[in-house]
Amino acid sequence: VLILHLINRVTPLLENVMNTVKKIAMAMLVALPVFAHAGEAVVKWQDFNDYRDVRPSNEPKGSYHKHIATSFEKHFNKLAEELPEGYKFNVEVTELDLAGDVRFGGMNDLRIVKPIYFPRIEFKYSVTDKDGKVLSESDKVELKDMGFMDKIKMGRDEEFYYDKRLITDWFNKELMPQIVPS
């Protein structure tokens, strides 16, 4: 009898909690599109053999170059997601010098990251809105970070961290204020 009494008292409380959760979930579904961004990036590469330093340390050149392209394309797309829906971030990488330098290390080559081997990247870009109107563009963006190792490294240890941070900093400080004024 005591158990039935407890169940009868707890059941309305659980129903109230479930109704509240449902209301919150519905509100999120309605409000989320307001905050969602859905820009996309299109990245073009030149011949990897012409870039300053994209030498692999422990894998074949071709697969390493594909790996670099895939990793950077994902990063550019992640940044482009911050742009309004329908916007396109077009990038053509014209020069790439990854952080570090490849040195012979016994049986294998190693990429040694030291302050003197700072990351550099040059690219052309344009940002277009959903109607194709060019909102921002440049034929030459030159980025380098000679003090890349002096900054606090945030987040997990990801590949090409310093190179991607260089692009992210430019995107957030230079490009976004032009596209989405605060």
PyMOL commands that set and color helices and strands:
alter all, ss='L'
color gray80, all
select helices_A, chain A and resi 2-35+48-50+61-80+161-179
alter helices_A, ss='H'
color red, helices_A
select strands_A, chain A and resi 40-45+88-97+101-105+108-112+120-128+134-144
alter strands_A, ss='S'
color yellow, strands_A
deselect
rebuild
show_as cartoon
